Amino acid sequence: MTRLGVTEEDRSLADAIARFAAEALAPMAQAIDEEARSATCHLPQLGALGVMGMNLPERWGGAGVSPTAMLLSLVEISRACAATSSMIGAHYLGTDALLIAGDDDQRARYLPRAARGEWLAGFALTEPRGGSNPADLRTRAVRDGDHYRIDGVKHFISNAAEAKFLVVFARTDATAGARGVSAFVVDTDLPGLRVSAPEKLMGIRGGHAFEVAFDAVRVPLSNRLGDEGSGFRTAMKVLDNSRLDVAATALGIAEAALAAAVAWARERQVGGEALAGKQGIQWMLADMKLRLEASWGLTMQALALRTAGQPFTLQSAMAKLHASEMVGFVADRALQIHGGYGFTREMPLERYVRDARILRIYEGSSEIQRNIIARLLLA
């Protein structure tokens, strides 16, 4: 479908990524899910295609593509394998933080190799007791000469075992609330940093998530991102971007589920008639398409503001909220249209349902998105 704001160059790149996803990602998606195999197995190919640096400018080794081309590419990757999209999104979280808050020396040290896929990034914000309140961090960073000593635990940190570096958020002032949080680039081979076995996840099983413990990890002062106390603002800017990545993942899963439902409705015969001839099925498909297109509209609106350099926190929250809830509806209806066959693991429908569920939780739950929308509406 033609979409406003998409250039021929954007579409051309997305089409190339779609071909790669269909040929390389989709055939492995089921095995990655069933075996909980890490989606980093695709990292060399993704790096060679420039996918791992699509969020970065050419100056820092990135692909230099538009935000629209990046989002469309993530949609195509998610159609084929949402776990791979999750791994890429976590990488973008870490590299976005460096791009937003790092100095040129930090960017030069980390970003070019991250853009090539040689170094994987992670983003360590969530904590076991923090829930959806990232300002309530318990991880501490204490100044110790020309280093900081970091102590604490992070939870559900994607990419942590394979990542070369994590962007870690820790409290440097216990009395300053959100203004007491700072951000650091932490190499994962430093003494005192321990990564757990991967969590056993319901869906997106190839997008591994871990608990990361910091026991007196000494991080050079030169690895602090920005000023002390600026970490929370950095995290919020990164999350504005990443919520569009989550929306793209939702759009991709929903597009795949709807396409499967349409194909099944056309082919499946019941009582000598194709399912597609039944009004009840037609109405289900219409509702699925309606909600999907509404999510596309909200996402493209937020994307236009981001591309224009305008504030887009409200629009990003609305896009993420609507898309993450939409995909649950679409995937569930697609499974319903398939009947008992959809409930088997011979088809991808049950995987779509499981993969979609996390999107209402990470990068800020649906409840948090509603809080953001209401706060900005009432400001």
Kinemage of the C-alpha trace (Angstrom):
@kinemage 1
@onewidth
@group {chain A} dominant
@subgroup {mainchain}
@vectorlist {calphas} color= white
{ca met a 1} P 0.000 0.000 0.000
{ca thr a 2} L 1.235 3.510 -0.877
{ca arg a 3} L 1.757 5.636 2.235
{ca leu a 4} L 2.138 9.399 2.427
{ca gly a 5} L 5.606 10.580 3.367
{ca val a 6} L 7.398 7.517 1.971
{ca thr a 7} L 9.915 8.339 -0.751
{ca glu a 8} L 11.001 6.037 -3.538
{ca glu a 9} L 14.379 5.689 -1.798
{ca asp a 10} L 12.679 4.703 1.475
{ca arg a 11} L 10.528 2.125 -0.284
{ca ser a 12} L 13.453 0.720 -2.256
{ca leu a 13} L 15.460 0.056 0.910
{ca ala a 14} L 12.461 -1.467 2.668
{ca asp a 15} L 11.824 -3.737 -0.324
{ca ala a 16} L 15.433 -4.946 -0.224
{ca ile a 17} L 15.135 -5.665 3.498
{ca ala a 18} L 11.818 -7.448 2.863
{ca arg a 19} L 13.498 -9.768 0.359
{ca phe a 20} L 16.292 -10.533 2.809
{ca ala a 21} L 13.795 -11.128 5.615
{ca ala a 22} L 11.733 -13.507 3.488
{ca glu a 23} L 14.769 -15.465 2.328
{ca ala a 24} L 16.958 -15.496 5.462
{ca leu a 25} L 14.843 -14.692 8.521
{ca ala a 26} L 11.420 -16.235 7.952
{ca pro a 27} L 12.707 -19.774 7.250
{ca met a 28} L 14.497 -19.808 10.625
{ca ala a 29} L 11.864 -18.040 12.723
{ca gln a 30} L 10.084 -21.183 13.896
{ca ala a 31} L 13.313 -22.956 14.876
{ca ile a 32} L 14.590 -19.873 16.701
{ca asp a 33} L 11.327 -19.792 18.649
{ca glu a 34} L 11.140 -23.500 19.468
{ca glu a 35} L 14.804 -23.817 20.416
{ca ala a 36} L 15.066 -20.362 22.043
{ca arg a 37} L 18.081 -19.836 19.811
{ca ser a 38} L 19.520 -16.320 19.982
{ca ala a 39} L 18.571 -14.116 17.051
{ca thr a 40} L 22.153 -12.839 17.101
{ca cys a 41} L 22.826 -15.707 14.685
{ca his a 42} L 21.682 -13.201 12.032
{ca leu a 43} L 24.053 -10.477 13.225
{ca pro a 44} L 26.742 -10.865 10.505
{ca gln a 45} L 24.200 -10.578 7.686
{ca leu a 46} L 22.361 -7.721 9.366
{ca gly a 47} L 25.635 -5.880 9.884
{ca ala a 48} L 26.654 -6.366 6.269
{ca leu a 49} L 23.293 -4.968 5.107
{ca gly a 50} L 23.708 -1.886 7.300
{ca val a 51} L 20.686 -2.730 9.457
{ca met a 52} L 22.586 -2.486 12.749
{ca gly a 53} L 23.469 1.133 11.965
{ca met a 54} L 20.232 2.343 10.390
{ca asn a 55} L 19.609 4.644 13.370
{ca leu a 56} L 23.024 6.304 13.015
{ca pro a 57} L 24.369 8.992 10.668
{ca glu a 58} L 27.165 8.197 8.231
{ca arg a 59} L 29.608 10.275 10.295
{ca trp a 60} L 29.538 7.550 12.965
{ca gly a 61} L 29.535 4.609 10.595
{ca gly a 62} L 25.775 4.402 10.196
{ca ala a 63} L 23.698 3.831 7.104
{ca gly a 64} L 22.536 7.432 6.995
{ca val a 65} L 18.984 6.449 6.051
{ca ser a 66} L 15.824 8.344 6.920
{ca pro a 67} L 13.786 7.469 10.025
{ca thr a 68} L 11.020 6.395 7.628
{ca ala a 69} L 13.274 3.903 5.832
{ca met a 70} L 14.410 2.526 9.174
{ca leu a 71} L 10.868 2.063 10.450
{ca leu a 72} L 9.664 0.418 7.244
{ca ser a 73} L 12.656 -1.929 7.376
{ca leu a 74} L 11.857 -2.901 10.976
{ca val a 75} L 8.283 -3.637 9.933
{ca glu a 76} L 9.558 -6.012 7.233
{ca ile a 77} L 11.966 -7.722 9.636
{ca ser a 78} L 9.173 -8.117 12.199
{ca arg a 79} L 6.879 -9.689 9.618
{ca ala a 80} L 9.468 -12.436 9.239
{ca cys a 81} L 10.893 -12.758 12.767
{ca ala a 82} L 9.876 -10.563 15.685
{ca ala a 83} L 12.706 -11.952 17.827
{ca thr a 84} L 15.248 -10.559 15.378
{ca ser a 85} L 13.494 -7.192 15.446
{ca ser a 86} L 13.612 -7.251 19.251
{ca met a 87} L 17.360 -7.881 19.239
{ca ile a 88} L 17.898 -5.016 16.775
{ca gly a 89} L 15.670 -2.696 18.804
{ca ala a 90} L 17.667 -3.319 21.976
{ca his a 91} L 20.846 -2.542 20.037
{ca tyr a 92} L 19.324 0.731 18.850
{ca leu a 93} L 18.470 1.659 22.452
{ca gly a 94} L 22.133 1.501 23.420
{ca thr a 95} L 23.493 3.225 20.330
{ca asp a 96} L 20.779 5.905 20.416
{ca ala a 97} L 21.845 6.776 23.965
{ca leu a 98} L 25.424 7.234 22.810
{ca leu a 99} L 24.330 9.306 19.835
{ca ile a 100} L 22.086 11.519 21.967
{ca ala a 101} L 24.261 12.039 25.046
{ca gly a 102} L 27.789 10.912 24.180
{ca asp a 103} L 30.709 13.119 23.214
{ca asp a 104} L 32.609 12.683 19.969
{ca asp a 105} L 35.300 10.532 21.558
{ca gln a 106} L 32.711 8.133 22.989
{ca arg a 107} L 30.841 8.000 19.697
{ca ala a 108} L 34.042 7.336 17.767
{ca arg a 109} L 35.048 4.522 20.136
{ca tyr a 110} L 31.779 2.618 20.048
{ca leu a 111} L 29.414 3.564 17.256
{ca pro a 112} L 31.276 2.602 14.047
{ca arg a 113} L 31.839 -0.979 15.199
{ca ala a 114} L 28.295 -1.164 16.543
{ca ala a 115} L 26.962 0.068 13.207
{ca arg a 116} L 28.858 -2.694 11.387
{ca gly a 117} L 27.399 -5.299 13.724
{ca glu a 118} L 30.835 -6.161 15.128
{ca trp a 119} L 29.787 -4.939 18.581
{ca leu a 120} L 26.305 -5.507 19.951
{ca ala a 121} L 24.801 -2.928 22.330
{ca gly a 122} L 22.342 -3.174 25.208
{ca phe a 123} L 20.358 -0.760 27.360
{ca ala a 124} L 20.301 -1.411 31.121
{ca leu a 125} L 17.504 0.631 32.668
{ca thr a 126} L 14.925 -1.806 34.118
{ca glu a 127} L 15.428 -3.148 37.633
{ca pro a 128} L 13.752 -5.948 39.607
{ca arg a 129} L 11.837 -3.516 41.839
{ca gly a 130} L 11.608 -0.629 39.397
{ca gly a 131} L 8.693 -1.853 37.309
{ca ser a 132} L 7.448 0.923 35.064
{ca asn a 133} L 9.027 3.726 37.099
{ca pro a 134} L 12.558 4.192 35.741
{ca ala a 135} L 13.140 7.141 38.080
{ca asp a 136} L 13.029 4.715 41.027
{ca leu a 137} L 16.481 3.252 40.406
{ca arg a 138} L 18.406 1.473 43.135
{ca thr a 139} L 21.624 0.854 41.194
{ca arg a 140} L 24.255 3.248 42.534
{ca ala a 141} L 27.288 4.848 40.915
{ca val a 142} L 29.730 6.367 43.401
{ca arg a 143} L 32.631 8.571 42.296
{ca asp a 144} L 35.999 7.005 43.104
{ca gly a 145} L 38.821 9.180 41.795
{ca asp a 146} L 38.818 9.032 38.001
{ca his a 147} L 36.303 6.150 38.048
{ca tyr a 148} L 32.778 5.386 39.215
{ca arg a 149} L 31.983 2.265 41.202
{ca ile a 150} L 28.659 0.771 40.116
{ca asp a 151} L 26.656 -1.587 42.340
{ca gly a 152} L 23.196 -2.962 41.682
{ca val a 153} L 21.061 -5.295 39.589
{ca lys a 154} L 19.291 -4.792 36.273
{ca his a 155} L 16.588 -7.103 34.977
{ca phe a 156} L 15.150 -8.092 31.571
{ca ile a 157} L 18.159 -6.628 29.757
{ca ser a 158} L 18.079 -7.720 26.125
{ca asn a 159} L 21.358 -8.673 24.396
{ca ala a 160} L 23.332 -8.565 27.652
{ca ala a 161} L 25.198 -11.878 27.227
{ca glu a 162} L 26.316 -11.123 23.668
{ca ala a 163} L 26.710 -7.341 23.986
{ca lys a 164} L 30.111 -5.691 23.912
{ca phe a 165} L 28.770 -2.758 25.918
{ca leu a 166} L 25.703 -1.696 27.871
{ca val a 167} L 24.401 1.787 28.514
{ca val a 168} L 23.718 1.611 32.257
{ca phe a 169} L 21.584 4.023 34.278
{ca ala a 170} L 22.526 4.453 37.915
{ca arg a 171} L 21.823 6.849 40.729
{ca thr a 172} L 24.671 9.283 41.473
{ca asp a 173} L 22.637 11.407 43.915
{ca ala a 174} L 20.302 9.568 46.271
{ca thr a 175} L 18.392 12.744 47.183
{ca ala a 176} L 17.648 14.206 43.761
{ca gly a 177} L 14.992 11.869 42.358
{ca ala a 178} L 15.053 11.660 38.572
{ca arg a 179} L 17.682 14.419 38.513
{ca gly a 180} L 20.042 12.138 40.422
{ca val a 181} L 20.301 9.540 37.642
{ca ser a 182} L 23.350 9.354 35.371
{ca ala a 183} L 24.191 7.212 32.342
{ca phe a 184} L 27.375 5.248 31.661
{ca val a 185} L 28.815 3.154 28.849
{ca val a 186} L 29.934 -0.069 30.515
{ca asp a 187} L 32.061 -2.663 28.722
{ca thr a 188} L 30.662 -6.087 29.534
{ca asp a 189} L 34.086 -7.641 30.145
{ca leu a 190} L 34.784 -5.493 33.216
{ca pro a 191} L 35.437 -7.320 36.510
{ca gly a 192} L 32.376 -7.563 38.750
{ca leu a 193} L 29.806 -7.609 35.937
{ca arg a 194} L 27.837 -10.852 35.837
{ca val a 195} L 25.132 -11.903 33.406
{ca ser a 196} L 22.567 -14.605 34.270
{ca ala a 197} L 21.284 -17.388 32.065
{ca pro a 198} L 18.611 -16.122 29.646
{ca glu a 199} L 15.076 -15.781 30.946
{ca lys a 200} L 12.550 -18.381 29.790
{ca leu a 201} L 10.190 -16.187 27.810
{ca met a 202} L 6.631 -16.706 26.596
{ca gly a 203} L 7.326 -15.150 23.200
{ca ile a 204} L 10.089 -13.495 21.173
{ca arg a 205} L 12.181 -16.345 22.541
{ca gly a 206} L 15.146 -15.570 20.317
{ca gly a 207} L 15.384 -12.040 21.734
{ca his a 208} L 17.232 -13.123 24.845
{ca ala a 209} L 16.826 -11.135 28.066
{ca phe a 210} L 18.994 -11.394 31.174
{ca glu a 211} L 19.578 -10.247 34.723
{ca val a 212} L 22.817 -8.272 35.032
{ca ala a 213} L 24.538 -7.793 38.390
{ca phe a 214} L 27.117 -5.086 39.076
{ca asp a 215} L 29.431 -5.735 42.019
{ca ala a 216} L 31.815 -2.797 42.474
{ca val a 217} L 32.267 -2.463 38.711
{ca arg a 218} L 34.796 0.302 38.074
{ca val a 219} L 33.887 2.430 35.067
{ca pro a 220} L 36.167 5.243 33.873
{ca leu a 221} L 34.921 8.796 34.316
{ca ser a 222} L 35.369 9.182 30.547
{ca asn a 223} L 32.523 6.649 30.058
{ca arg a 224} L 29.862 8.784 31.691
{ca leu a 225} L 27.361 10.030 29.101
{ca gly a 226} L 26.755 13.724 29.599
{ca asp a 227} L 26.710 15.501 32.930
{ca glu a 228} L 25.903 13.900 36.248
{ca gly a 229} L 22.155 13.911 36.693
{ca ser a 230} L 21.332 14.004 32.985
{ca gly a 231} L 20.752 10.258 32.611
{ca phe a 232} L 17.002 10.266 33.123
{ca arg a 233} L 16.499 12.881 30.401
{ca thr a 234} L 18.672 10.792 28.098
{ca ala a 235} L 16.631 7.675 28.816
{ca met a 236} L 13.351 9.467 28.061
{ca lys a 237} L 14.669 10.758 24.720
{ca val a 238} L 15.829 7.271 23.797
{ca leu a 239} L 12.443 5.814 24.722
{ca asp a 240} L 10.657 8.331 22.486
{ca asn a 241} L 12.590 6.798 19.590
{ca ser a 242} L 12.266 3.208 20.720
{ca arg a 243} L 8.498 3.380 21.112
{ca leu a 244} L 8.314 3.837 17.359
{ca asp a 245} L 10.516 0.744 16.997
{ca val a 246} L 8.005 -1.159 19.147
{ca ala a 247} L 5.169 0.173 16.991
{ca ala a 248} L 7.057 -1.066 13.920
{ca thr a 249} L 7.368 -4.529 15.468
{ca ala a 250} L 3.631 -4.541 16.174
{ca leu a 251} L 2.855 -3.444 12.627
{ca gly a 252} L 5.058 -6.182 11.194
{ca ile a 253} L 3.493 -8.974 13.259
{ca ala a 254} L 0.006 -7.674 12.486
{ca glu a 255} L 0.722 -7.451 8.760
{ca ala a 256} L 1.916 -11.073 8.780
{ca ala a 257} L -1.101 -12.244 10.792
{ca leu a 258} L -3.592 -10.419 8.579
{ca ala a 259} L -1.965 -11.737 5.398
{ca ala a 260} L -2.159 -15.286 6.778
{ca ala a 261} L -5.817 -14.825 7.712
{ca val a 262} L -6.748 -13.461 4.281
{ca ala a 263} L -4.964 -16.315 2.504
{ca trp a 264} L -6.609 -18.913 4.762
{ca ala a 265} L -10.068 -17.381 4.305
{ca arg a 266} L -9.677 -17.593 0.549
{ca glu a 267} L -8.415 -21.180 0.525
{ca arg a 268} L -10.246 -22.882 3.391
{ca gln a 269} L -13.472 -24.602 2.322
{ca val a 270} L -16.291 -25.197 4.833
{ca gly a 271} L -19.519 -26.742 3.607
{ca gly a 272} L -18.424 -26.321 0.017
{ca glu a 273} L -17.829 -22.586 0.414
{ca ala a 274} L -14.677 -20.600 1.059
{ca leu a 275} L -14.512 -18.952 4.473
{ca ala a 276} L -14.060 -15.659 2.656
{ca gly a 277} L -17.662 -15.886 1.484
{ca lys a 278} L -19.028 -15.776 5.028
{ca gln a 279} L -20.047 -12.368 6.320
{ca gly a 280} L -18.808 -13.096 9.831
{ca ile a 281} L -15.299 -13.743 8.510
{ca gln a 282} L -15.463 -10.680 6.269
{ca trp a 283} L -16.341 -8.483 9.236
{ca met a 284} L -13.485 -9.938 11.284
{ca leu a 285} L -11.030 -9.186 8.480
{ca ala a 286} L -12.444 -5.678 8.080
{ca asp a 287} L -12.004 -4.938 11.799
{ca met a 288} L -8.448 -6.262 11.686
{ca lys a 289} L -7.569 -4.077 8.695
{ca leu a 290} L -9.241 -1.026 10.235
{ca arg a 291} L -7.234 -1.228 13.456
{ca leu a 292} L -4.021 -1.966 11.588
{ca glu a 293} L -4.408 1.094 9.356
{ca ala a 294} L -5.233 3.291 12.358
{ca ser a 295} L -1.927 2.204 13.929
{ca trp a 296} L -0.117 2.960 10.692
{ca gly a 297} L -1.602 6.464 10.729
{ca leu a 298} L -0.551 7.203 14.308
{ca thr a 299} L 2.919 5.797 13.695
{ca met a 300} L 3.470 7.774 10.494
{ca gln a 301} L 2.280 10.952 12.243
{ca ala a 302} L 4.856 10.480 15.012
{ca leu a 303} L 7.494 9.601 12.442
{ca ala a 304} L 6.833 12.801 10.472
{ca leu a 305} L 7.367 14.896 13.596
{ca arg a 306} L 10.549 13.011 14.475
{ca thr a 307} L 11.883 13.485 10.952
{ca ala a 308} L 11.108 17.214 11.108
{ca gly a 309} L 12.960 17.542 14.420
{ca gln a 310} L 9.759 18.436 16.286
{ca pro a 311} L 8.727 17.129 19.737
{ca phe a 312} L 6.937 13.815 19.342
{ca thr a 313} L 6.657 12.334 22.840
{ca leu a 314} L 2.848 12.434 22.780
{ca gln a 315} L 2.612 10.989 19.291
{ca ser a 316} L 5.194 8.300 20.027
{ca ala a 317} L 3.270 7.220 23.137
{ca met a 318} L -0.003 7.097 21.185
{ca ala a 319} L 1.561 5.102 18.350
{ca lys a 320} L 3.153 2.597 20.711
{ca leu a 321} L -0.006 2.207 22.792
{ca his a 322} L -2.362 1.752 19.865
{ca ala a 323} L -0.065 -0.525 17.850
{ca ser a 324} L 0.831 -2.783 20.780
{ca glu a 325} L -2.839 -3.277 21.657
{ca met a 326} L -3.891 -3.547 18.009
{ca val a 327} L -1.501 -6.398 17.265
{ca gly a 328} L -2.940 -8.485 20.087
{ca phe a 329} L -6.401 -8.101 18.578
{ca val a 330} L -5.258 -8.836 15.015
{ca ala a 331} L -3.141 -11.858 15.935
{ca asp a 332} L -5.925 -13.326 18.071
{ca arg a 333} L -8.517 -12.897 15.293
{ca ala a 334} L -6.132 -14.383 12.740
{ca leu a 335} L -5.726 -17.458 14.938
{ca gln a 336} L -9.511 -17.650 15.375
{ca ile a 337} L -10.057 -17.610 11.617
{ca his a 338} L -7.662 -20.545 11.307
{ca gly a 339} L -9.663 -22.499 13.889
{ca gly a 340} L -7.948 -25.523 15.411
{ca tyr a 341} L -5.161 -25.345 12.859
{ca gly a 342} L -4.187 -21.927 14.216
{ca phe a 343} L -3.743 -23.415 17.670
{ca thr a 344} L -1.122 -25.879 16.438
{ca arg a 345} L 2.579 -25.171 16.199
{ca glu a 346} L 2.568 -26.250 12.573
{ca met a 347} L 1.458 -22.716 11.731
{ca pro a 348} L 2.903 -19.381 12.907
{ca leu a 349} L -0.359 -18.004 14.331
{ca glu a 350} L 0.258 -19.098 17.918
{ca arg a 351} L 3.763 -17.620 17.685
{ca tyr a 352} L 2.339 -14.310 16.509
{ca val a 353} L 0.007 -14.269 19.521
{ca arg a 354} L 2.855 -14.993 21.951
{ca asp a 355} L 5.293 -12.599 20.311
{ca ala a 356} L 2.732 -9.784 20.345
{ca arg a 357} L 2.012 -10.001 24.062
{ca ile a 358} L 5.240 -8.402 25.330
{ca leu a 359} L 4.674 -5.267 23.252
{ca arg a 360} L 2.103 -4.021 25.772
{ca ile a 361} L 4.729 -4.256 28.515
{ca tyr a 362} L 8.237 -3.226 27.458
{ca glu a 363} L 9.443 0.291 26.581
{ca gly a 364} L 6.735 1.477 28.982
{ca ser a 365} L 3.569 -0.522 29.602
{ca ser a 366} L 0.188 0.429 28.132
{ca glu a 367} L -0.676 1.985 31.479
{ca ile a 368} L 2.445 4.158 31.392
{ca gln a 369} L 1.650 5.288 27.832
{ca arg a 370} L -1.812 6.353 29.006
{ca asn a 371} L -0.191 8.296 31.852
{ca ile a 372} L 2.107 10.067 29.379
{ca ile a 373} L -0.759 10.912 27.031
{ca ala a 374} L -2.953 12.237 29.854
{ca arg a 375} L -0.116 14.265 31.421
{ca leu a 376} L 0.702 15.982 28.128
{ca leu a 377} L -2.981 16.518 27.373
{ca leu a 378} L -3.540 18.208 30.739
{ca ala a 379} L -0.290 20.216 30.805
